[in-house]
Amino acid sequence: MATELAGKKIAFLAAEGVEQVELTEPWKAVEQAGGTPELLSVEDGEVQAFNHLDKADTFKVDKIVSDASAADYDGLVLPGGVANPDFLRTDEDAVAFVRAFFEQAKPVGVICHGPWTLVEADVLKGRTITSWPSLRTDIENAGGTWVDEEVHVDNGLTSSRNPDDLPAFCAKIVEEFAEGKHAEQAASV
């Protein structure tokens, strides 16, 4: 097992409708690098994952986001799925939790539809990010620049477009989580 994330705890924030592979593959990458992933959600119990529009597995929630603090984590992963970020962006505690990672200059990984939560957290002004193509207008309206790339990093914010990008995304989030804080990230919030 690799050890680049030894001693690091990584929050995975997800709600019903999370794209299963966008949760499980980054989770495995964090574990394989020696990190400790923890699943947070807006409610206790389980999160229903999906394979696109079909129900997949459920995953036990480790902690509800209203009881969590970004200060207790070394990084954050926001998986996609169409419904997942839509639920998260309507929850004040989830939005505040996400914003706190930027205020504390901690690395964040986001994929597919996940950036909708970043739009709501108002952390995209002046940043360049990639996502599922339908989010382009939302990202640009939030002050960000959208690019069509497999993986893009902007001061600790790692983004990817879709499940096909997971190998590159997983490698890059491990690298960014190992690197740690990014002073420029907090300066731009």
C-alpha positions as CSV (number, residue, x, y, z in Angstrom):
1,M,0.0,0.0,0.0
2,A,1.2,3.5,-0.8
3,T,1.6,6.0,2.0
4,E,1.4,9.4,0.4
5,L,-1.9,10.1,2.3
6,A,-0.9,8.4,5.6
7,G,-2.5,10.2,8.5
8,K,-4.8,12.2,6.2
9,K,-8.6,12.1,6.5
10,I,-10.6,12.9,3.4
11,A,-14.3,13.9,3.4
12,F,-16.6,12.6,0.7
13,L,-19.8,14.6,0.6
14,A,-22.7,12.9,-1.1
15,A,-26.5,12.7,-1.0
16,E,-29.1,10.5,-2.8
17,G,-28.3,10.2,-6.5
18,V,-24.6,10.2,-6.2
19,E,-23.0,8.5,-9.2
20,Q,-21.6,5.3,-7.6
21,V,-18.4,5.0,-9.6
22,E,-17.6,8.6,-8.9
23,L,-17.8,7.8,-5.2
24,T,-16.2,4.4,-5.1
25,E,-13.2,4.9,-7.4
26,P,-11.8,8.1,-5.6
27,W,-12.6,6.4,-2.3
28,K,-10.4,3.4,-3.3
29,A,-7.7,5.7,-4.5
30,V,-7.6,7.5,-1.1
31,E,-7.5,4.2,0.7
32,Q,-4.8,2.8,-1.5
33,A,-2.7,5.9,-0.9
34,G,-3.0,5.3,2.9
35,G,-5.7,7.9,3.6
36,T,-8.9,7.6,5.5
37,P,-12.1,8.4,3.6
38,E,-15.2,9.4,5.5
39,L,-18.7,9.7,4.0
40,L,-20.7,12.7,4.9
41,S,-24.2,13.5,3.9
42,V,-27.1,15.8,4.8
43,E,-29.0,13.0,6.6
44,D,-27.9,10.0,8.8
45,G,-28.4,6.5,7.5
46,E,-27.4,5.5,4.0
47,V,-26.9,7.2,0.6
48,Q,-28.5,5.7,-2.4
49,A,-26.0,5.6,-5.3
50,F,-26.9,5.4,-8.9
51,N,-25.4,4.0,-12.1
52,H,-26.5,6.9,-14.3
53,L,-30.3,6.8,-13.8
54,D,-30.5,3.3,-12.3
55,K,-30.4,2.6,-8.6
56,A,-27.1,1.0,-7.5
57,D,-25.8,0.2,-4.1
58,T,-26.3,2.1,-0.8
59,F,-23.5,3.4,1.4
60,K,-23.5,4.0,5.1
61,V,-23.1,7.6,6.1
62,D,-20.3,8.1,8.6
63,K,-21.3,11.6,9.8
64,I,-24.0,14.2,8.9
65,V,-22.5,17.3,7.5
66,S,-24.2,19.6,10.1
67,D,-22.0,17.8,12.7
68,A,-18.8,18.1,10.7
69,S,-16.1,20.7,10.4
70,A,-13.7,21.2,7.5
71,A,-11.0,21.7,10.1
72,D,-11.1,18.0,10.8
73,Y,-10.3,17.0,7.2
74,D,-7.3,17.3,4.9
75,G,-9.3,17.3,1.7
76,L,-12.8,17.0,0.1
77,V,-14.2,15.0,-2.7
78,L,-17.5,16.0,-4.4
79,P,-18.7,13.1,-6.6
80,G,-21.3,13.8,-9.3
81,G,-24.5,12.3,-10.3
82,V,-27.3,14.6,-11.4
83,A,-29.5,14.5,-8.2
84,N,-26.6,14.4,-5.7
85,P,-25.2,18.0,-6.1
86,D,-28.8,19.3,-6.5
87,F,-29.6,18.0,-3.0
88,L,-26.3,19.3,-1.6
89,R,-26.6,22.8,-3.0
90,T,-30.0,23.3,-1.3
91,D,-28.6,22.3,2.2
92,E,-27.0,25.3,4.0
93,D,-24.8,23.1,6.1
94,A,-23.4,21.3,3.0
95,V,-22.7,24.6,1.2
96,A,-21.0,26.1,4.3
97,F,-18.9,22.9,4.7
98,V,-17.7,23.1,1.1
99,R,-17.0,26.8,1.3
100,A,-14.9,26.2,4.4
101,F,-12.5,24.1,2.5
102,F,-11.7,27.0,0.2
103,E,-11.5,29.4,3.1
104,Q,-9.0,27.1,4.8
105,A,-7.0,26.6,1.5
106,K,-7.6,22.8,1.6
107,P,-7.6,20.7,-1.6
108,V,-11.0,19.8,-3.2
109,G,-11.7,17.3,-5.9
110,V,-14.9,17.5,-7.9
111,I,-16.2,15.5,-10.9
112,C,-19.1,15.6,-13.4
113,H,-22.2,17.4,-12.0
114,G,-20.4,18.0,-8.6
115,P,-19.5,21.6,-9.4
116,W,-23.2,22.6,-8.9
117,T,-22.4,22.6,-5.1
118,L,-19.3,24.9,-5.8
119,V,-21.6,27.3,-7.7
120,E,-23.9,27.5,-4.7
121,A,-20.9,27.9,-2.4
122,D,-19.8,30.9,-4.5
123,V,-16.1,29.7,-4.8
124,L,-15.7,29.7,-8.6
125,K,-15.0,33.4,-9.3
126,G,-11.7,33.6,-11.2
127,R,-11.2,29.9,-11.3
128,T,-10.9,27.5,-14.2
129,I,-12.7,24.2,-13.9
130,T,-14.0,21.3,-16.0
131,S,-17.2,19.4,-15.5
132,W,-20.0,17.6,-17.3
133,P,-20.7,19.9,-20.3
134,S,-24.2,21.0,-19.3
135,L,-22.8,22.8,-16.3
136,R,-20.7,25.2,-18.4
137,T,-23.3,28.1,-18.3
138,D,-23.7,27.7,-14.5
139,I,-20.0,27.8,-14.0
140,E,-19.5,30.8,-16.2
141,N,-22.5,32.6,-14.5
142,A,-20.7,32.0,-11.2
143,G,-17.6,33.7,-12.5
144,G,-15.6,30.7,-13.4
145,T,-14.0,29.7,-16.7
146,W,-15.1,26.3,-18.1
147,V,-12.7,24.1,-20.1
148,D,-13.2,20.7,-21.7
149,E,-10.3,18.7,-20.3
150,E,-9.8,15.2,-18.7
151,V,-8.6,16.8,-15.5
152,H,-7.9,20.4,-14.6
153,V,-6.2,21.8,-11.4
154,D,-6.6,25.4,-10.3
155,N,-4.9,26.2,-6.9
156,G,-5.9,22.9,-5.2
157,L,-9.2,22.5,-7.0
158,T,-9.1,19.4,-9.1
159,S,-11.9,18.8,-11.5
160,S,-12.9,16.2,-14.2
161,R,-15.7,15.7,-16.6
162,N,-17.2,12.2,-16.2
163,P,-16.5,8.6,-15.2
164,D,-14.2,8.1,-18.2
165,D,-11.8,10.6,-16.6
166,L,-11.6,8.7,-13.2
167,P,-8.1,7.2,-13.6
168,A,-6.6,10.7,-14.2
169,F,-8.9,12.3,-11.6
170,C,-8.0,9.8,-8.9
171,A,-4.3,10.1,-9.5
172,K,-4.5,13.9,-9.4
173,I,-6.6,14.2,-6.2
174,V,-4.2,11.9,-4.4
175,E,-1.3,14.1,-5.5
176,E,-3.2,17.3,-4.5
177,F,-4.3,15.8,-1.1
178,A,-0.7,14.8,-0.4
179,E,0.5,18.3,-1.3
180,G,-1.9,19.9,1.2
181,K,-2.9,23.5,1.6
182,H,-2.8,26.0,-1.3
183,A,-2.5,29.6,0.0
184,E,-3.7,31.0,-3.3
185,Q,-7.0,29.1,-3.0
186,A,-8.0,30.9,0.2
187,A,-6.9,34.3,-1.2
188,S,-9.5,34.0,-4.0
189,V,-12.6,33.2,-1.9
